[in-house]
């Protein structure tokens, strides 16, 4: 990792997301792989993962009987080949990451307002 100061945003059994303020980016470790994302690219990844309909992947008449999906973001060099369980785990990791970022921002705003009010 290139960043000298990391802030862990969220971690679970599947991975960890770190925030790097020096580089204005996030490092995502998922299933043993590490990738560096801008905020915009991390949001795009979250949207792509959320667009997969897990119930359709498991459907008997599915066009994708293996259930694997390829996930890429056009502006990055990272590619994930994920099964449905990995998609669910990755979704959870990113959902909790964005939740924590939102809560931290709300708390910062409230504290700032309380100090300068």
ZAZAZA-328326 format. One record per residue: x, y, z of N, C-alpha, C in turn; residue number from 1; residue in one letter. Coordinates in steps of 0.05 Angstrom, whole numbers, plus 32768, in hexadecimal, padded with zeros to 4 digits. Layout:
N
nc1, nc2, nc3, cac1, cac2, cac3, cc1, cc2, cc3, domar, mardren
X, Y, Z, X, Y, Z, X, Y, Z, NUM, a
...
% end
This chain:
117
nc1, nc2, nc3, cac1, cac2, cac3, cc1, cc2, cc3, domar, mardren
8011, 7FE8, 8000, 8000, 8000, 8000, 8012, 8019, 8000, 1, x
800A, 802D, 7FF2, 801A, 8045, 7FEF, 8015, 8059, 8005, 2, x
7FFE, 8058, 8011, 7FF6, 806C, 8025, 8005, 8068, 803F, 3, x
800D, 807E, 804C, 801B, 807C, 8065, 8008, 807C, 807D, 4, x
7FF0, 8087, 807A, 7FDD, 8088, 8090, 7FC2, 807E, 8088, 5, x
7FBA, 8067, 8094, 7FA1, 805B, 808D, 7F8D, 805F, 80A4, 6, x
7F74, 8061, 809C, 7F5E, 8060, 80AF, 7F4C, 8049, 80A7, 7, x
7F48, 8036, 80B9, 7F37, 8020, 80B2, 7F1A, 802A, 80B3, 8, x
7F0C, 8027, 809D, 7EF0, 8030, 809C, 7EDE, 8019, 80A5, 9, x
7EE3, 8001, 809B, 7ED2, 7FEA, 80A2, 7EE1, 7FD1, 809C, 10, x
7EDD, 7FBC, 80AC, 7EE8, 7FA2, 80A6, 7ED4, 7F8D, 80AF, 11, x
7ED5, 7F76, 80A0, 7EC6, 7F5F, 80A8, 7ED6, 7F46, 80A0, 12, x
7ECB, 7F2F, 80A1, 7EDA, 7F17, 809B, 7EE3, 7F15, 807E, 13, x
7ED6, 7F24, 806C, 7EDD, 7F23, 8050, 7EF2, 7F37, 8048, 14, x
7EF4, 7F4E, 8056, 7F06, 7F62, 804D, 7F07, 7F7A, 805F, 15, x
7F16, 7F8E, 8056, 7F1B, 7FA6, 8065, 7F1B, 7FBD, 8050, 16, x
7F11, 7FD4, 8059, 7F13, 7FED, 8049, 7F21, 8001, 805A, 17, x
7F37, 800C, 804E, 7F46, 8021, 805B, 7F43, 803B, 804C, 18, x
7F44, 8050, 805A, 7F43, 806B, 804F, 7F5F, 8077, 8050, 19, x
7F68, 8082, 803A, 7F83, 808F, 803A, 7F7F, 80AD, 8033, 20, x
7F81, 80BD, 8047, 7F7D, 80DA, 8043, 7F93, 80E7, 8033, 21, x
7FAC, 80DC, 8035, 7FC2, 80E7, 8026, 7FBD, 80E6, 8008, 22, x
7FB2, 80CF, 7FFF, 7FAE, 80CA, 7FE2, 7F91, 80CF, 7FDA, 23, x
7F7F, 80D6, 7FED, 7F63, 80D9, 7FE7, 7F57, 80C1, 7FD9, 24, x
7F5C, 80AA, 7FE5, 7F52, 8091, 7FD9, 7F4B, 807D, 7FEF, 25, x
7F42, 8066, 7FE6, 7F3C, 8050, 7FF8, 7F4A, 8037, 7FEE, 26, x
7F54, 8027, 8001, 7F5F, 800D, 7FFB, 7F4B, 7FF8, 8004, 27, x
7F45, 7FE6, 7FF2, 7F32, 7FD1, 7FF8, 7F40, 7FB6, 7FF7, 28, x
7F3F, 7FA7, 800C, 7F4A, 7F8C, 800D, 7F32, 7F7A, 800F, 29, x
7F2F, 7F69, 7FFA, 7F18, 7F57, 7FF9, 7F22, 7F3C, 7FEF, 30, x
7F1D, 7F27, 7FFF, 7F24, 7F0C, 7FF8, 7F41, 7F09, 7FEF, 31, x
7F52, 7F17, 7FFE, 7F6F, 7F14, 7FF8, 7F7A, 7F27, 7FE3, 32, x
7F6A, 7F37, 7FD7, 7F73, 7F4A, 7FC2, 7F71, 7F67, 7FCD, 33, x
7F84, 7F77, 7FC5, 7F84, 7F93, 7FCD, 7F82, 7FA5, 7FB5, 34, x
7F70, 7FB9, 7FB7, 7F6C, 7FCB, 7FA1, 7F69, 7FE8, 7FAB, 35, x
7F72, 7FFB, 7F9C, 7F71, 8017, 7FA3, 7F5B, 8024, 7F92, 36, x
7F49, 8032, 7F9F, 7F32, 803F, 7F91, 7F2F, 805C, 7F9A, 37, x
7F28, 806D, 7F87, 7F1F, 8088, 7F8D, 7F03, 8085, 7F99, 38, x
7EF9, 809B, 7FA4, 7EDE, 809A, 7FAF, 7ECA, 8094, 7F99, 39, x
7ECD, 80A1, 7F83, 7EBB, 809C, 7F6C, 7EBB, 807F, 7F63, 40, x
7ED3, 8073, 7F60, 7ED4, 8058, 7F58, 7EC9, 8044, 7F6C, 41, x
7ECD, 804A, 7F86, 7EC2, 8039, 7F9B, 7EA3, 803A, 7F9A, 42, x
7E98, 8051, 7F95, 7E7B, 8054, 7F92, 7E71, 8044, 7F79, 43, x
7E80, 8045, 7F63, 7E79, 8036, 7F4B, 7E79, 8018, 7F51, 44, x
7E8D, 800F, 7F5F, 7E8F, 7FF3, 7F66, 7E77, 7FEA, 7F77, 45, x
7E70, 7FFB, 7F8A, 7E58, 7FF5, 7F9B, 7E3F, 7FF3, 7F8A, 46, x
7E3B, 8005, 7F78, 7E24, 8005, 7F66, 7E24, 7FEB, 7F55, 47, x
7E3B, 7FE4, 7F4A, 7E3C, 7FCC, 7F39, 7E35, 7FB3, 7F49, 48, x
7E3F, 7FB1, 7F61, 7E39, 7F9A, 7F71, 7E1C, 7F99, 7F79, 49, x
7E10, 7FB0, 7F7F, 7DF4, 7FB1, 7F86, 7DE1, 7FAB, 7F6F, 50, x
7DEB, 7FAF, 7F56, 7DDA, 7FA9, 7F3F, 7DD7, 7F8C, 7F39, 51, x
7DE8, 7F7B, 7F44, 7DE4, 7F5E, 7F40, 7DCC, 7F54, 7F50, 52, x
7DBB, 7F46, 7F42, 7DA3, 7F3B, 7F4F, 7DAA, 7F1E, 7F56, 53, x
7DB0, 7F1A, 7F70, 7DB9, 7F00, 7F79, 7DA3, 7EEA, 7F74, 54, x
7D8A, 7EF1, 7F78, 7D75, 7EDD, 7F73, 7D74, 7ED4, 7F56, 55, x
7D7C, 7EE6, 7F43, 7D7D, 7EDD, 7F27, 7D95, 7ECC, 7F21, 56, x
7DAB, 7ED0, 7F2F, 7DC2, 7EBF, 7F2C, 7DBC, 7EA3, 7F34, 57, x
7DAC, 7E9F, 7F49, 7DA6, 7E85, 7F53, 7D8E, 7E78, 7F45, 58, x
7D81, 7E87, 7F33, 7D6A, 7E7C, 7F25, 7D71, 7E64, 7F14, 59, x
7D5F, 7E51, 7F12, 7D63, 7E38, 7F04, 7D68, 7E3E, 7EE6, 60, x
7D5A, 7E50, 7EDB, 7D5C, 7E57, 7EBE, 7D70, 7E6E, 7EB9, 61, x
7D82, 7E72, 7ECB, 7D96, 7E87, 7EC9, 7DA7, 7E84, 7EB0, 62, x
7DAE, 7E9B, 7EA3, 7DC0, 7E9B, 7E8D, 7DDD, 7E97, 7E95, 63, x
7DE1, 7E98, 7EAF, 7DFC, 7E95, 7EBB, 7DFB, 7E7F, 7ECF, 64, x
7DFC, 7E65, 7EC6, 7DFA, 7E4F, 7ED9, 7E10, 7E4D, 7EED, 65, x
7E28, 7E57, 7EE7, 7E3E, 7E56, 7EFA, 7E3A, 7E69, 7F11, 66, x
7E2B, 7E7F, 7F0C, 7E26, 7E92, 7F21, 7E3C, 7EA7, 7F24, 67, x
7E52, 7EA4, 7F16, 7E68, 7EB7, 7F19, 7E63, 7ED0, 7F09, 68, x
7E6C, 7EE6, 7F13, 7E69, 7F00, 7F06, 7E84, 7F0D, 7F05, 69, x
7E89, 7F1C, 7EF0, 7EA1, 7F2C, 7EED, 7E9B, 7F49, 7EF3, 70, x
7EAA, 7F55, 7F06, 7EA5, 7F70, 7F0E, 7EBE, 7F80, 7F08, 71, x
7EBB, 7F95, 7EF8, 7ED1, 7FA8, 7EF2, 7EC7, 7FC4, 7EF3, 72, x
7ED9, 7FD7, 7EF8, 7ED3, 7FF3, 7EF6, 7EE5, 7FFD, 7EDF, 73, x
7EDA, 800B, 7ECC, 7EE8, 8012, 7EB3, 7F01, 8023, 7EB8, 74, x
7F01, 8033, 7ECD, 7F18, 8045, 7ED2, 7F2D, 8039, 7EE4, 75, x
7F2A, 801F, 7EEB, 7F3E, 8012, 7EFB, 7F48, 7FF9, 7EED, 76, x
7F5D, 7FED, 7EF8, 7F69, 7FD5, 7EEC, 7F60, 7FBC, 7EFC, 77, x
7F4D, 7FBF, 7F0D, 7F45, 7FA9, 7F1F, 7F2D, 7F9A, 7F13, 78, x
7F2E, 7F7F, 7F16, 7F19, 7F6E, 7F0D, 7F13, 7F59, 7F22, 79, x
7EFA, 7F54, 7F27, 7EF2, 7F40, 7F3B, 7EE1, 7F2B, 7F2C, 80, x
7EE6, 7F12, 7F31, 7ED5, 7EFD, 7F28, 7EC9, 7EF1, 7F41, 81, x
7EAF, 7EF6, 7F45, 7EA2, 7EF0, 7F5E, 7E8B, 7EDD, 7F5B, 82, x
7E88, 7ECB, 7F6F, 7E71, 7EBA, 7F70, 7E5B, 7EC9, 7F80, 83, x
7E43, 7EBF, 7F81, 7E2D, 7ECE, 7F90, 7E34, 7ED4, 7FAD, 84, x
7E40, 7EC1, 7FBB, 7E47, 7EC6, 7FD7, 7E5B, 7EDC, 7FDA, 85, x
7E6F, 7EDD, 7FC8, 7E83, 7EF2, 7FC9, 7E76, 7F0D, 7FC2, 86, x
7E63, 7F0D, 7FB0, 7E54, 7F26, 7FA9, 7E46, 7F31, 7FC2, 87, x
7E39, 7F1F, 7FD1, 7E2B, 7F27, 7FE9, 7E3E, 7F32, 7FFE, 88, x
7E55, 7F24, 8001, 7E69, 7F2D, 8015, 7E75, 7F48, 800D, 89, x
7E7B, 7F4B, 7FF3, 7E86, 7F64, 7FEA, 7E72, 7F7B, 7FED, 90, x
7E59, 7F76, 7FE7, 7E44, 7F8A, 7FEB, 7E43, 7F93, 8008, 91, x
7E44, 7F7F, 801A, 7E43, 7F86, 8037, 7E5B, 7F97, 803F, 92, x
7E72, 7F90, 8036, 7E8A, 7F9F, 803C, 7E87, 7FBC, 8033, 93, x
7E7E, 7FC0, 801A, 7E7C, 7FDB, 8010, 7E64, 7FEA, 801C, 94, x
7E4E, 7FDC, 8022, 7E37, 7FEA, 802E, 7E3F, 7FF4, 804A, 95, x
7E4C, 7FE4, 8059, 7E54, 7FEC, 8074, 7E69, 8002, 8073, 96, x
7E7A, 8001, 805F, 7E8F, 8016, 805C, 7E81, 8030, 8057, 97, x
7E6F, 8031, 8045, 7E61, 804B, 803F, 7E50, 8054, 8056, 98, x
7E44, 8041, 8064, 7E35, 8048, 807C, 7E47, 8055, 8091, 99, x
7E5E, 8049, 8096, 7E71, 8055, 80AA, 7E7B, 8070, 80A1, 100, x
7E80, 8074, 8087, 7E89, 808E, 807D, 7E73, 80A3, 8081, 101, x
7E5A, 809B, 807D, 7E44, 80AD, 8080, 7E40, 80B5, 809E, 102, x
7E41, 80A1, 80AF, 7E3F, 80A6, 80CC, 7E55, 80B9, 80D5, 103, x
7E6E, 80B3, 80CD, 7E84, 80C4, 80D4, 7E80, 80E1, 80CB, 104, x
7E76, 80E5, 80B3, 7E71, 8100, 80A9, 7E5B, 810E, 80B9, 105, x
7E46, 8100, 80C0, 7E31, 810C, 80D0, 7E3B, 8114, 80EB, 106, x
7E4B, 8102, 80F8, 7E57, 8109, 8112, 7E69, 8121, 8110, 107, x
7E7A, 8122, 80FB, 7E8C, 8139, 80F7, 7E7D, 8153, 80F4, 108, x
7E67, 8152, 80E4, 7E57, 8169, 80E0, 7E4A, 8173, 80FA, 109, x
7E3F, 8160, 8109, 7E32, 8167, 8123, 7E46, 8173, 8137, 110, x
7E5E, 8167, 8138, 7E72, 8171, 814A, 7E7B, 818D, 8142, 111, x
7E7F, 8190, 8128, 7E87, 81AA, 811D, 7E72, 81C0, 8124, 112, x
7E59, 81B8, 8120, 7E43, 81CB, 8126, 7E42, 81D1, 8144, 113, x
7E46, 81BD, 8155, 7E45, 81C1, 8172, 7E5C, 81D3, 817B, 114, x
7E73, 81D0, 816F, 7E8A, 81E0, 8178, 7E88, 81FD, 816F, 115, x
7E7E, 8201, 8156, 7E7C, 821D, 814B, 7E61, 822A, 814E, 116, x
7E4F, 821D, 815C, 7E34, 8229, 815F, 7E33, 823D, 8176, 117, x
% end
